[in-house]
């Protein structure tokens, strides 16, 4: 997460996750190569990692936790709806 420009968006996502009774979101700044690096790099509020929950990225044991998909879908849907309705990300 890009500190200042993404903090408001992350806070909003945390609030929505709580409203949906989902587990608390976690935050980590890590290296890697996602498209989010480009958007965050120019100051656009960016959250990465809202997709599937799982493990073993890019390895033989890579997997998705199927039971977590409905919650992630609900969170992403709520966040998009909130932003489209004029919710503030910052």
HTML snippet that shows the backbone in 3Dmol.js (N, CA, C, O; Angstrom):
<script src="https://3Dmol.org/build/3Dmol-min.js"></script>
<div id="view" style="width:600px;height:400px;position:relative"></div>
<script>
const pdb = `
ATOM      1  N   UNK A   1       0.853  -1.171   0.000  1.00  0.00           N
ATOM      2  CA  UNK A   1       0.000   0.000   0.000  1.00  0.00           C
ATOM      3  C   UNK A   1       0.893   1.227   0.000  1.00  0.00           C
ATOM      4  O   UNK A   1       1.852   1.294   0.770  1.00  0.00           O
ATOM      5  N   UNK A   2       0.597   2.186  -0.841  1.00  0.00           N
ATOM      6  CA  UNK A   2       1.334   3.445  -0.868  1.00  0.00           C
ATOM      7  C   UNK A   2       0.791   4.310   0.258  1.00  0.00           C
ATOM      8  O   UNK A   2      -0.333   4.808   0.185  1.00  0.00           O
ATOM      9  N   UNK A   3       1.588   4.482   1.291  1.00  0.00           N
ATOM     10  CA  UNK A   3       1.231   5.205   2.501  1.00  0.00           C
ATOM     11  C   UNK A   3       0.115   6.211   2.425  1.00  0.00           C
ATOM     12  O   UNK A   3      -1.054   5.858   2.582  1.00  0.00           O
ATOM     13  N   UNK A   4       0.456   7.461   2.186  1.00  0.00           N
ATOM     14  CA  UNK A   4      -0.501   8.557   2.300  1.00  0.00           C
ATOM     15  C   UNK A   4      -1.632   8.475   1.291  1.00  0.00           C
ATOM     16  O   UNK A   4      -2.791   8.669   1.656  1.00  0.00           O
ATOM     17  N   UNK A   5      -1.326   8.195   0.035  1.00  0.00           N
ATOM     18  CA  UNK A   5      -2.379   8.238  -0.976  1.00  0.00           C
ATOM     19  C   UNK A   5      -3.355   7.070  -0.860  1.00  0.00           C
ATOM     20  O   UNK A   5      -4.491   7.175  -1.323  1.00  0.00           O
ATOM     21  N   UNK A   6      -2.941   5.967  -0.257  1.00  0.00           N
ATOM     22  CA  UNK A   6      -3.808   4.797  -0.166  1.00  0.00           C
ATOM     23  C   UNK A   6      -4.425   4.583   1.206  1.00  0.00           C
ATOM     24  O   UNK A   6      -5.296   3.727   1.362  1.00  0.00           O
ATOM     25  N   UNK A   7      -3.996   5.336   2.193  1.00  0.00           N
ATOM     26  CA  UNK A   7      -4.455   5.121   3.564  1.00  0.00           C
ATOM     27  C   UNK A   7      -5.966   5.260   3.696  1.00  0.00           C
ATOM     28  O   UNK A   7      -6.599   4.449   4.373  1.00  0.00           O
ATOM     29  N   UNK A   8      -6.550   6.258   3.071  1.00  0.00           N
ATOM     30  CA  UNK A   8      -7.995   6.452   3.161  1.00  0.00           C
ATOM     31  C   UNK A   8      -8.776   5.321   2.519  1.00  0.00           C
ATOM     32  O   UNK A   8      -9.807   4.895   3.040  1.00  0.00           O
ATOM     33  N   UNK A   9      -8.289   4.838   1.398  1.00  0.00           N
ATOM     34  CA  UNK A   9      -8.946   3.720   0.716  1.00  0.00           C
ATOM     35  C   UNK A   9      -8.856   2.454   1.564  1.00  0.00           C
ATOM     36  O   UNK A   9      -9.816   1.689   1.660  1.00  0.00           O
ATOM     37  N   UNK A  10      -7.707   2.246   2.169  1.00  0.00           N
ATOM     38  CA  UNK A  10      -7.533   1.083   3.040  1.00  0.00           C
ATOM     39  C   UNK A  10      -8.451   1.180   4.258  1.00  0.00           C
ATOM     40  O   UNK A  10      -9.062   0.185   4.649  1.00  0.00           O
ATOM     41  N   UNK A  11      -8.556   2.360   4.857  1.00  0.00           N
ATOM     42  CA  UNK A  11      -9.440   2.559   6.000  1.00  0.00           C
ATOM     43  C   UNK A  11     -10.885   2.258   5.622  1.00  0.00           C
ATOM     44  O   UNK A  11     -11.615   1.624   6.383  1.00  0.00           O
ATOM     45  N   UNK A  12     -11.293   2.719   4.437  1.00  0.00           N
ATOM     46  CA  UNK A  12     -12.662   2.455   3.968  1.00  0.00           C
ATOM     47  C   UNK A  12     -12.881   0.954   3.780  1.00  0.00           C
ATOM     48  O   UNK A  12     -13.923   0.427   4.170  1.00  0.00           O
ATOM     49  N   UNK A  13     -11.921   0.274   3.195  1.00  0.00           N
ATOM     50  CA  UNK A  13     -12.031  -1.173   2.996  1.00  0.00           C
ATOM     51  C   UNK A  13     -12.110  -1.892   4.346  1.00  0.00           C
ATOM     52  O   UNK A  13     -12.874  -2.846   4.498  1.00  0.00           O
ATOM     53  N   UNK A  14     -11.319  -1.435   5.328  1.00  0.00           N
ATOM     54  CA  UNK A  14     -11.380  -2.024   6.666  1.00  0.00           C
ATOM     55  C   UNK A  14     -12.775  -1.867   7.267  1.00  0.00           C
ATOM     56  O   UNK A  14     -13.318  -2.810   7.843  1.00  0.00           O
ATOM     57  N   UNK A  15     -13.350  -0.677   7.130  1.00  0.00           N
ATOM     58  CA  UNK A  15     -14.678  -0.413   7.684  1.00  0.00           C
ATOM     59  C   UNK A  15     -15.730  -1.305   7.020  1.00  0.00           C
ATOM     60  O   UNK A  15     -16.587  -1.880   7.691  1.00  0.00           O
ATOM     61  N   UNK A  16     -15.647  -1.407   5.706  1.00  0.00           N
ATOM     62  CA  UNK A  16     -16.605  -2.248   4.993  1.00  0.00           C
ATOM     63  C   UNK A  16     -16.444  -3.715   5.371  1.00  0.00           C
ATOM     64  O   UNK A  16     -17.437  -4.428   5.515  1.00  0.00           O
ATOM     65  N   UNK A  17     -15.209  -4.172   5.531  1.00  0.00           N
ATOM     66  CA  UNK A  17     -14.978  -5.559   5.953  1.00  0.00           C
ATOM     67  C   UNK A  17     -15.632  -5.810   7.316  1.00  0.00           C
ATOM     68  O   UNK A  17     -16.248  -6.854   7.532  1.00  0.00           O
ATOM     69  N   UNK A  18     -15.494  -4.854   8.225  1.00  0.00           N
ATOM     70  CA  UNK A  18     -16.116  -5.000   9.549  1.00  0.00           C
ATOM     71  C   UNK A  18     -17.633  -5.019   9.431  1.00  0.00           C
ATOM     72  O   UNK A  18     -18.298  -5.824  10.083  1.00  0.00           O
ATOM     73  N   UNK A  19     -18.186  -4.134   8.599  1.00  0.00           N
ATOM     74  CA  UNK A  19     -19.638  -4.101   8.404  1.00  0.00           C
ATOM     75  C   UNK A  19     -20.157  -5.416   7.827  1.00  0.00           C
ATOM     76  O   UNK A  19     -21.271  -5.841   8.132  1.00  0.00           O
ATOM     77  N   UNK A  20     -19.341  -6.053   6.994  1.00  0.00           N
ATOM     78  CA  UNK A  20     -19.720  -7.333   6.384  1.00  0.00           C
ATOM     79  C   UNK A  20     -19.384  -8.514   7.289  1.00  0.00           C
ATOM     80  O   UNK A  20     -19.610  -9.669   6.927  1.00  0.00           O
ATOM     81  N   UNK A  21     -18.844  -8.215   8.464  1.00  0.00           N
ATOM     82  CA  UNK A  21     -18.447  -9.239   9.441  1.00  0.00           C
ATOM     83  C   UNK A  21     -17.401 -10.202   8.876  1.00  0.00           C
ATOM     84  O   UNK A  21     -17.439 -11.409   9.114  1.00  0.00           O
ATOM     85  N   UNK A  22     -16.481  -9.628   8.131  1.00  0.00           N
ATOM     86  CA  UNK A  22     -15.362 -10.393   7.589  1.00  0.00           C
ATOM     87  C   UNK A  22     -14.178 -10.269   8.536  1.00  0.00           C
ATOM     88  O   UNK A  22     -14.145  -9.363   9.370  1.00  0.00           O
ATOM     89  N   UNK A  23     -13.210 -11.165   8.418  1.00  0.00           N
ATOM     90  CA  UNK A  23     -12.013 -11.025   9.250  1.00  0.00           C
ATOM     91  C   UNK A  23     -11.339  -9.682   8.986  1.00  0.00           C
ATOM     92  O   UNK A  23     -11.434  -9.150   7.880  1.00  0.00           O
ATOM     93  N   UNK A  24     -10.660  -9.130   9.993  1.00  0.00           N
ATOM     94  CA  UNK A  24      -9.970  -7.852   9.796  1.00  0.00           C
ATOM     95  C   UNK A  24      -8.956  -7.943   8.655  1.00  0.00           C
ATOM     96  O   UNK A  24      -8.298  -8.966   8.469  1.00  0.00           O
ATOM     97  N   UNK A  25      -8.848  -6.866   7.908  1.00  0.00           N
ATOM     98  CA  UNK A  25      -7.861  -6.809   6.835  1.00  0.00           C
ATOM     99  C   UNK A  25      -6.478  -6.596   7.430  1.00  0.00           C
ATOM    100  O   UNK A  25      -6.332  -6.001   8.498  1.00  0.00           O
ATOM    101  N   UNK A  26      -5.483  -7.082   6.737  1.00  0.00           N
ATOM    102  CA  UNK A  26      -4.109  -6.847   7.154  1.00  0.00           C
ATOM    103  C   UNK A  26      -3.421  -6.003   6.090  1.00  0.00           C
ATOM    104  O   UNK A  26      -3.863  -5.945   4.943  1.00  0.00           O
ATOM    105  N   UNK A  27      -2.363  -5.368   6.476  1.00  0.00           N
ATOM    106  CA  UNK A  27      -1.645  -4.475   5.570  1.00  0.00           C
ATOM    107  C   UNK A  27      -0.183  -4.881   5.546  1.00  0.00           C
ATOM    108  O   UNK A  27       0.413  -5.160   6.586  1.00  0.00           O
ATOM    109  N   UNK A  28       0.385  -4.911   4.356  1.00  0.00           N
ATOM    110  CA  UNK A  28       1.806  -5.202   4.213  1.00  0.00           C
ATOM    111  C   UNK A  28       2.342  -4.466   3.007  1.00  0.00           C
ATOM    112  O   UNK A  28       1.680  -4.388   1.972  1.00  0.00           O
ATOM    113  N   UNK A  29       3.518  -3.935   3.135  1.00  0.00           N
ATOM    114  CA  UNK A  29       4.207  -3.338   1.997  1.00  0.00           C
ATOM    115  C   UNK A  29       5.308  -4.310   1.602  1.00  0.00           C
ATOM    116  O   UNK A  29       6.234  -4.562   2.372  1.00  0.00           O
ATOM    117  N   UNK A  30       5.200  -4.849   0.405  1.00  0.00           N
ATOM    118  CA  UNK A  30       6.163  -5.860  -0.046  1.00  0.00           C
ATOM    119  C   UNK A  30       6.642  -5.530  -1.451  1.00  0.00           C
ATOM    120  O   UNK A  30       5.997  -4.780  -2.186  1.00  0.00           O
ATOM    121  N   UNK A  31       7.749  -6.086  -1.798  1.00  0.00           N
ATOM    122  CA  UNK A  31       8.246  -5.938  -3.158  1.00  0.00           C
ATOM    123  C   UNK A  31       7.471  -6.853  -4.092  1.00  0.00           C
ATOM    124  O   UNK A  31       6.764  -7.752  -3.638  1.00  0.00           O
ATOM    125  N   UNK A  32       7.594  -6.639  -5.328  1.00  0.00           N
ATOM    126  CA  UNK A  32       6.915  -7.484  -6.295  1.00  0.00           C
ATOM    127  C   UNK A  32       6.634  -6.701  -7.551  1.00  0.00           C
ATOM    128  O   UNK A  32       7.068  -5.560  -7.706  1.00  0.00           O
ATOM    129  N   UNK A  33       5.913  -7.324  -8.433  1.00  0.00           N
ATOM    130  CA  UNK A  33       5.647  -6.686  -9.723  1.00  0.00           C
ATOM    131  C   UNK A  33       4.174  -6.813 -10.066  1.00  0.00           C
ATOM    132  O   UNK A  33       3.770  -7.727 -10.785  1.00  0.00           O
ATOM    133  N   UNK A  34       3.382  -5.900  -9.553  1.00  0.00           N
ATOM    134  CA  UNK A  34       1.970  -5.866  -9.916  1.00  0.00           C
ATOM    135  C   UNK A  34       1.679  -4.552 -10.608  1.00  0.00           C
ATOM    136  O   UNK A  34       2.461  -3.607 -10.508  1.00  0.00           O
ATOM    137  N   UNK A  35       0.564  -4.487 -11.305  1.00  0.00           N
ATOM    138  CA  UNK A  35       0.154  -3.226 -11.920  1.00  0.00           C
ATOM    139  C   UNK A  35      -0.082  -2.150 -10.872  1.00  0.00           C
ATOM    140  O   UNK A  35       0.008  -0.959 -11.167  1.00  0.00           O
ATOM    141  N   UNK A  36      -0.382  -2.567  -9.651  1.00  0.00           N
ATOM    142  CA  UNK A  36      -0.576  -1.612  -8.566  1.00  0.00           C
ATOM    143  C   UNK A  36       0.660  -0.776  -8.293  1.00  0.00           C
ATOM    144  O   UNK A  36       0.547   0.340  -7.784  1.00  0.00           O
ATOM    145  N   UNK A  37       1.836  -1.289  -8.619  1.00  0.00           N
ATOM    146  CA  UNK A  37       3.056  -0.500  -8.439  1.00  0.00           C
ATOM    147  C   UNK A  37       3.012   0.769  -9.277  1.00  0.00           C
ATOM    148  O   UNK A  37       3.478   1.822  -8.843  1.00  0.00           O
ATOM    149  N   UNK A  38       2.455   0.669 -10.471  1.00  0.00           N
ATOM    150  CA  UNK A  38       2.388   1.830 -11.356  1.00  0.00           C
ATOM    151  C   UNK A  38       1.391   2.864 -10.837  1.00  0.00           C
ATOM    152  O   UNK A  38       1.700   4.055 -10.798  1.00  0.00           O
ATOM    153  N   UNK A  39       0.200   2.419 -10.439  1.00  0.00           N
ATOM    154  CA  UNK A  39      -0.817   3.365  -9.983  1.00  0.00           C
ATOM    155  C   UNK A  39      -0.414   4.006  -8.660  1.00  0.00           C
ATOM    156  O   UNK A  39      -0.553   5.217  -8.489  1.00  0.00           O
ATOM    157  N   UNK A  40       0.081   3.205  -7.728  1.00  0.00           N
ATOM    158  CA  UNK A  40       0.518   3.752  -6.444  1.00  0.00           C
ATOM    159  C   UNK A  40       1.705   4.690  -6.630  1.00  0.00           C
ATOM    160  O   UNK A  40       1.831   5.691  -5.926  1.00  0.00           O
ATOM    161  N   UNK A  41       2.567   4.361  -7.576  1.00  0.00           N
ATOM    162  CA  UNK A  41       3.750   5.166  -7.826  1.00  0.00           C
ATOM    163  C   UNK A  41       3.461   6.577  -8.305  1.00  0.00           C
ATOM    164  O   UNK A  41       4.294   7.470  -8.149  1.00  0.00           O
ATOM    165  N   UNK A  42       2.286   6.785  -8.886  1.00  0.00           N
ATOM    166  CA  UNK A  42       1.916   8.131  -9.341  1.00  0.00           C
ATOM    167  C   UNK A  42       0.902   8.778  -8.399  1.00  0.00           C
ATOM    168  O   UNK A  42       0.298   9.796  -8.738  1.00  0.00           O
ATOM    169  N   UNK A  43       0.714   8.181  -7.204  1.00  0.00           N
ATOM    170  CA  UNK A  43      -0.130   8.789  -6.188  1.00  0.00           C
ATOM    171  C   UNK A  43      -1.597   8.422  -6.231  1.00  0.00           C
ATOM    172  O   UNK A  43      -2.397   9.014  -5.506  1.00  0.00           O
ATOM    173  N   UNK A  44      -1.974   7.458  -7.066  1.00  0.00           N
ATOM    174  CA  UNK A  44      -3.361   7.014  -7.121  1.00  0.00           C
ATOM    175  C   UNK A  44      -3.628   6.050  -5.969  1.00  0.00           C
ATOM    176  O   UNK A  44      -2.890   5.077  -5.814  1.00  0.00           O
ATOM    177  N   UNK A  45      -4.661   6.287  -5.154  1.00  0.00           N
ATOM    178  CA  UNK A  45      -4.965   5.337  -4.075  1.00  0.00           C
ATOM    179  C   UNK A  45      -5.108   3.926  -4.649  1.00  0.00           C
ATOM    180  O   UNK A  45      -5.885   3.695  -5.575  1.00  0.00           O
ATOM    181  N   UNK A  46      -4.354   2.999  -4.090  1.00  0.00           N
ATOM    182  CA  UNK A  46      -4.273   1.657  -4.647  1.00  0.00           C
ATOM    183  C   UNK A  46      -4.278   0.616  -3.546  1.00  0.00           C
ATOM    184  O   UNK A  46      -3.537   0.724  -2.569  1.00  0.00           O
ATOM    185  N   UNK A  47      -5.119  -0.391  -3.711  1.00  0.00           N
ATOM    186  CA  UNK A  47      -5.084  -1.571  -2.851  1.00  0.00           C
ATOM    187  C   UNK A  47      -4.784  -2.759  -3.750  1.00  0.00           C
ATOM    188  O   UNK A  47      -5.403  -2.918  -4.802  1.00  0.00           O
ATOM    189  N   UNK A  48      -3.861  -3.572  -3.350  1.00  0.00           N
ATOM    190  CA  UNK A  48      -3.525  -4.777  -4.087  1.00  0.00           C
ATOM    191  C   UNK A  48      -3.801  -5.955  -3.165  1.00  0.00           C
ATOM    192  O   UNK A  48      -3.696  -5.826  -1.945  1.00  0.00           O
ATOM    193  N   UNK A  49      -4.145  -7.075  -3.721  1.00  0.00           N
ATOM    194  CA  UNK A  49      -4.384  -8.246  -2.889  1.00  0.00           C
ATOM    195  C   UNK A  49      -5.825  -8.412  -2.451  1.00  0.00           C
ATOM    196  O   UNK A  49      -6.089  -9.066  -1.442  1.00  0.00           O
ATOM    197  N   UNK A  50      -6.760  -7.835  -3.183  1.00  0.00           N
ATOM    198  CA  UNK A  50      -8.178  -8.008  -2.845  1.00  0.00           C
ATOM    199  C   UNK A  50      -8.776  -9.239  -3.515  1.00  0.00           C
ATOM    200  O   UNK A  50      -9.973  -9.496  -3.391  1.00  0.00           O
ATOM    201  N   UNK A  51      -7.960  -9.986  -4.212  1.00  0.00           N
ATOM    202  CA  UNK A  51      -8.445 -11.176  -4.911  1.00  0.00           C
ATOM    203  C   UNK A  51      -8.528 -12.372  -3.987  1.00  0.00           C
ATOM    204  O   UNK A  51      -8.768 -12.248  -2.786  1.00  0.00           O
ATOM    205  N   UNK A  52      -8.325 -13.513  -4.572  1.00  0.00           N
ATOM    206  CA  UNK A  52      -8.466 -14.782  -3.851  1.00  0.00           C
ATOM    207  C   UNK A  52      -7.458 -14.900  -2.715  1.00  0.00           C
ATOM    208  O   UNK A  52      -6.343 -14.385  -2.783  1.00  0.00           O
ATOM    209  N   UNK A  53      -7.892 -15.597  -1.671  1.00  0.00           N
ATOM    210  CA  UNK A  53      -7.038 -15.933  -0.537  1.00  0.00           C
ATOM    211  C   UNK A  53      -6.493 -17.330  -0.794  1.00  0.00           C
ATOM    212  O   UNK A  53      -7.226 -18.210  -1.244  1.00  0.00           O
ATOM    213  N   UNK A  54      -5.234 -17.534  -0.516  1.00  0.00           N
ATOM    214  CA  UNK A  54      -4.644 -18.854  -0.724  1.00  0.00           C
ATOM    215  C   UNK A  54      -3.194 -18.855  -0.301  1.00  0.00           C
ATOM    216  O   UNK A  54      -2.798 -18.180   0.649  1.00  0.00           O
ATOM    217  N   UNK A  55      -2.419 -19.624  -1.026  1.00  0.00           N
ATOM    218  CA  UNK A  55      -1.004 -19.712  -0.677  1.00  0.00           C
ATOM    219  C   UNK A  55      -0.216 -20.364  -1.791  1.00  0.00           C
ATOM    220  O   UNK A  55      -0.771 -20.786  -2.806  1.00  0.00           O
ATOM    221  N   UNK A  56       1.082 -20.439  -1.587  1.00  0.00           N
ATOM    222  CA  UNK A  56       1.967 -21.090  -2.537  1.00  0.00           C
ATOM    223  C   UNK A  56       2.079 -20.378  -3.871  1.00  0.00           C
ATOM    224  O   UNK A  56       2.193 -21.028  -4.911  1.00  0.00           O
ATOM    225  N   UNK A  57       2.048 -19.050  -3.859  1.00  0.00           N
ATOM    226  CA  UNK A  57       2.032 -18.285  -5.111  1.00  0.00           C
ATOM    227  C   UNK A  57       3.121 -18.751  -6.080  1.00  0.00           C
ATOM    228  O   UNK A  57       4.300 -18.817  -5.730  1.00  0.00           O
ATOM    229  N   UNK A  58       2.711 -19.061  -7.274  1.00  0.00           N
ATOM    230  CA  UNK A  58       3.592 -19.427  -8.377  1.00  0.00           C
ATOM    231  C   UNK A  58       4.411 -20.686  -8.103  1.00  0.00           C
ATOM    232  O   UNK A  58       5.475 -20.870  -8.694  1.00  0.00           O
ATOM    233  N   UNK A  59       3.933 -21.547  -7.222  1.00  0.00           N
ATOM    234  CA  UNK A  59       4.626 -22.787  -6.893  1.00  0.00           C
ATOM    235  C   UNK A  59       3.728 -23.981  -7.212  1.00  0.00           C
ATOM    236  O   UNK A  59       2.551 -23.819  -7.538  1.00  0.00           O
ATOM    237  N   UNK A  60       4.291 -25.163  -7.116  1.00  0.00           N
ATOM    238  CA  UNK A  60       3.517 -26.377  -7.398  1.00  0.00           C
ATOM    239  C   UNK A  60       2.328 -26.541  -6.457  1.00  0.00           C
ATOM    240  O   UNK A  60       1.325 -27.154  -6.822  1.00  0.00           O
ATOM    241  N   UNK A  61       2.437 -25.994  -5.246  1.00  0.00           N
ATOM    242  CA  UNK A  61       1.347 -26.134  -4.277  1.00  0.00           C
ATOM    243  C   UNK A  61       0.460 -24.894  -4.209  1.00  0.00           C
ATOM    244  O   UNK A  61      -0.256 -24.708  -3.224  1.00  0.00           O
ATOM    245  N   UNK A  62       0.492 -24.043  -5.236  1.00  0.00           N
ATOM    246  CA  UNK A  62      -0.368 -22.854  -5.253  1.00  0.00           C
ATOM    247  C   UNK A  62      -1.823 -23.279  -5.139  1.00  0.00           C
ATOM    248  O   UNK A  62      -2.248 -24.246  -5.770  1.00  0.00           O
ATOM    249  N   UNK A  63      -2.595 -22.536  -4.316  1.00  0.00           N
ATOM    250  CA  UNK A  63      -3.990 -22.902  -4.099  1.00  0.00           C
ATOM    251  C   UNK A  63      -4.828 -21.689  -3.698  1.00  0.00           C
ATOM    252  O   UNK A  63      -4.310 -20.663  -3.257  1.00  0.00           O
ATOM    253  N   UNK A  64      -6.124 -21.844  -3.866  1.00  0.00           N
ATOM    254  CA  UNK A  64      -7.113 -20.837  -3.481  1.00  0.00           C
ATOM    255  C   UNK A  64      -8.018 -21.470  -2.431  1.00  0.00           C
ATOM    256  O   UNK A  64      -8.417 -22.628  -2.559  1.00  0.00           O
ATOM    257  N   UNK A  65      -8.338 -20.700  -1.393  1.00  0.00           N
ATOM    258  CA  UNK A  65      -9.271 -21.161  -0.369  1.00  0.00           C
ATOM    259  C   UNK A  65     -10.688 -20.813  -0.834  1.00  0.00           C
ATOM    260  O   UNK A  65     -11.120 -19.664  -0.742  1.00  0.00           O
ATOM    261  N   UNK A  66     -11.384 -21.802  -1.322  1.00  0.00           N
ATOM    262  CA  UNK A  66     -12.711 -21.617  -1.913  1.00  0.00           C
ATOM    263  C   UNK A  66     -13.673 -20.959  -0.930  1.00  0.00           C
ATOM    264  O   UNK A  66     -14.468 -20.103  -1.318  1.00  0.00           O
ATOM    265  N   UNK A  67     -13.605 -21.350   0.334  1.00  0.00           N
ATOM    266  CA  UNK A  67     -14.536 -20.810   1.333  1.00  0.00           C
ATOM    267  C   UNK A  67     -14.384 -19.300   1.528  1.00  0.00           C
ATOM    268  O   UNK A  67     -15.316 -18.652   2.004  1.00  0.00           O
ATOM    269  N   UNK A  68     -13.232 -18.726   1.173  1.00  0.00           N
ATOM    270  CA  UNK A  68     -13.005 -17.292   1.356  1.00  0.00           C
ATOM    271  C   UNK A  68     -13.508 -16.465   0.170  1.00  0.00           C
ATOM    272  O   UNK A  68     -13.599 -15.242   0.279  1.00  0.00           O
ATOM    273  N   UNK A  69     -13.831 -17.093  -0.945  1.00  0.00           N
ATOM    274  CA  UNK A  69     -14.239 -16.346  -2.140  1.00  0.00           C
ATOM    275  C   UNK A  69     -15.501 -15.503  -1.956  1.00  0.00           C
ATOM    276  O   UNK A  69     -15.512 -14.356  -2.402  1.00  0.00           O
ATOM    277  N   UNK A  70     -16.560 -16.004  -1.327  1.00  0.00           N
ATOM    278  CA  UNK A  70     -17.756 -15.150  -1.167  1.00  0.00           C
ATOM    279  C   UNK A  70     -17.481 -13.882  -0.361  1.00  0.00           C
ATOM    280  O   UNK A  70     -18.000 -12.819  -0.703  1.00  0.00           O
ATOM    281  N   UNK A  71     -16.689 -13.966   0.686  1.00  0.00           N
ATOM    282  CA  UNK A  71     -16.375 -12.791   1.488  1.00  0.00           C
ATOM    283  C   UNK A  71     -15.553 -11.772   0.709  1.00  0.00           C
ATOM    284  O   UNK A  71     -15.814 -10.571   0.779  1.00  0.00           O
ATOM    285  N   UNK A  72     -14.564 -12.252  -0.029  1.00  0.00           N
ATOM    286  CA  UNK A  72     -13.746 -11.351  -0.842  1.00  0.00           C
ATOM    287  C   UNK A  72     -14.584 -10.688  -1.920  1.00  0.00           C
ATOM    288  O   UNK A  72     -14.418  -9.500  -2.199  1.00  0.00           O
ATOM    289  N   UNK A  73     -15.478 -11.447  -2.523  1.00  0.00           N
ATOM    290  CA  UNK A  73     -16.355 -10.890  -3.548  1.00  0.00           C
ATOM    291  C   UNK A  73     -17.269  -9.827  -2.952  1.00  0.00           C
ATOM    292  O   UNK A  73     -17.471  -8.769  -3.549  1.00  0.00           O
ATOM    293  N   UNK A  74     -17.818 -10.106  -1.778  1.00  0.00           N
ATOM    294  CA  UNK A  74     -18.693  -9.141  -1.104  1.00  0.00           C
ATOM    295  C   UNK A  74     -17.932  -7.861  -0.763  1.00  0.00           C
ATOM    296  O   UNK A  74     -18.461  -6.763  -0.939  1.00  0.00           O
ATOM    297  N   UNK A  75     -16.701  -7.991  -0.279  1.00  0.00           N
ATOM    298  CA  UNK A  75     -15.910  -6.811   0.074  1.00  0.00           C
ATOM    299  C   UNK A  75     -15.606  -5.965  -1.150  1.00  0.00           C
ATOM    300  O   UNK A  75     -15.779  -4.747  -1.120  1.00  0.00           O
ATOM    301  N   UNK A  76     -15.159  -6.588  -2.214  1.00  0.00           N
ATOM    302  CA  UNK A  76     -14.829  -5.843  -3.423  1.00  0.00           C
ATOM    303  C   UNK A  76     -16.070  -5.170  -4.003  1.00  0.00           C
ATOM    304  O   UNK A  76     -16.006  -4.028  -4.456  1.00  0.00           O
ATOM    305  N   UNK A  77     -17.192  -5.875  -3.990  1.00  0.00           N
ATOM    306  CA  UNK A  77     -18.454  -5.308  -4.475  1.00  0.00           C
ATOM    307  C   UNK A  77     -18.864  -4.097  -3.633  1.00  0.00           C
ATOM    308  O   UNK A  77     -19.262  -3.067  -4.177  1.00  0.00           O
ATOM    309  N   UNK A  78     -18.767  -4.224  -2.315  1.00  0.00           N
ATOM    310  CA  UNK A  78     -19.144  -3.124  -1.421  1.00  0.00           C
ATOM    311  C   UNK A  78     -18.214  -1.926  -1.603  1.00  0.00           C
ATOM    312  O   UNK A  78     -18.670  -0.783  -1.581  1.00  0.00           O
ATOM    313  N   UNK A  79     -16.928  -2.174  -1.780  1.00  0.00           N
ATOM    314  CA  UNK A  79     -15.970  -1.082  -1.950  1.00  0.00           C
ATOM    315  C   UNK A  79     -16.221  -0.339  -3.259  1.00  0.00           C
ATOM    316  O   UNK A  79     -16.205   0.891  -3.287  1.00  0.00           O
ATOM    317  N   UNK A  80     -16.448  -1.067  -4.326  1.00  0.00           N
ATOM    318  CA  UNK A  80     -16.738  -0.427  -5.616  1.00  0.00           C
ATOM    319  C   UNK A  80     -18.040   0.363  -5.536  1.00  0.00           C
ATOM    320  O   UNK A  80     -18.105   1.503  -5.998  1.00  0.00           O
ATOM    321  N   UNK A  81     -19.070  -0.232  -4.956  1.00  0.00           N
ATOM    322  CA  UNK A  81     -20.367   0.452  -4.831  1.00  0.00           C
ATOM    323  C   UNK A  81     -20.221   1.732  -4.006  1.00  0.00           C
ATOM    324  O   UNK A  81     -20.786   2.768  -4.357  1.00  0.00           O
ATOM    325  N   UNK A  82     -19.468   1.657  -2.918  1.00  0.00           N
ATOM    326  CA  UNK A  82     -19.262   2.826  -2.062  1.00  0.00           C
ATOM    327  C   UNK A  82     -18.544   3.944  -2.817  1.00  0.00           C
ATOM    328  O   UNK A  82     -18.942   5.106  -2.739  1.00  0.00           O
ATOM    329  N   UNK A  83     -17.503   3.595  -3.536  1.00  0.00           N
ATOM    330  CA  UNK A  83     -16.762   4.606  -4.285  1.00  0.00           C
ATOM    331  C   UNK A  83     -17.605   5.206  -5.403  1.00  0.00           C
ATOM    332  O   UNK A  83     -17.533   6.410  -5.650  1.00  0.00           O
ATOM    333  N   UNK A  84     -18.398   4.392  -6.076  1.00  0.00           N
ATOM    334  CA  UNK A  84     -19.268   4.905  -7.127  1.00  0.00           C
ATOM    335  C   UNK A  84     -20.378   5.801  -6.583  1.00  0.00           C
ATOM    336  O   UNK A  84     -20.867   6.697  -7.272  1.00  0.00           O
ATOM    337  N   UNK A  85     -20.763   5.541  -5.332  1.00  0.00           N
ATOM    338  CA  UNK A  85     -21.814   6.342  -4.692  1.00  0.00           C
ATOM    339  C   UNK A  85     -21.255   7.630  -4.097  1.00  0.00           C
ATOM    340  O   UNK A  85     -21.995   8.418  -3.508  1.00  0.00           O
ATOM    341  N   UNK A  86     -19.969   7.842  -4.248  1.00  0.00           N
ATOM    342  CA  UNK A  86     -19.382   9.080  -3.757  1.00  0.00           C
ATOM    343  C   UNK A  86     -18.668   8.963  -2.441  1.00  0.00           C
ATOM    344  O   UNK A  86     -18.280   9.974  -1.857  1.00  0.00           O
ATOM    345  N   UNK A  87     -18.479   7.716  -1.944  1.00  0.00           N
ATOM    346  CA  UNK A  87     -17.717   7.540  -0.727  1.00  0.00           C
ATOM    347  C   UNK A  87     -16.310   8.038  -0.921  1.00  0.00           C
ATOM    348  O   UNK A  87     -15.755   7.926  -2.014  1.00  0.00           O
ATOM    349  N   UNK A  88     -15.733   8.581   0.112  1.00  0.00           N
ATOM    350  CA  UNK A  88     -14.378   9.149  -0.017  1.00  0.00           C
ATOM    351  C   UNK A  88     -13.327   8.102   0.286  1.00  0.00           C
ATOM    352  O   UNK A  88     -13.403   7.399   1.294  1.00  0.00           O
ATOM    353  N   UNK A  89     -12.350   8.005  -0.591  1.00  0.00           N
ATOM    354  CA  UNK A  89     -11.239   7.077  -0.395  1.00  0.00           C
ATOM    355  C   UNK A  89     -10.117   7.713   0.395  1.00  0.00           C
ATOM    356  O   UNK A  89      -9.197   7.016   0.822  1.00  0.00           O
ATOM    357  N   UNK A  90     -10.164   8.990   0.594  1.00  0.00           N
ATOM    358  CA  UNK A  90      -9.071   9.649   1.315  1.00  0.00           C
ATOM    359  C   UNK A  90      -9.605  10.459   2.480  1.00  0.00           C
ATOM    360  O   UNK A  90      -8.830  11.085   3.204  1.00  0.00           O
TER     361      UNK A  90
END
`;
const viewer = $3Dmol.createViewer("view");
viewer.addModel(pdb, "pdb");
viewer.setStyle({}, {cartoon: {color: "spectrum"}});
viewer.zoomTo();
viewer.render();
</script>
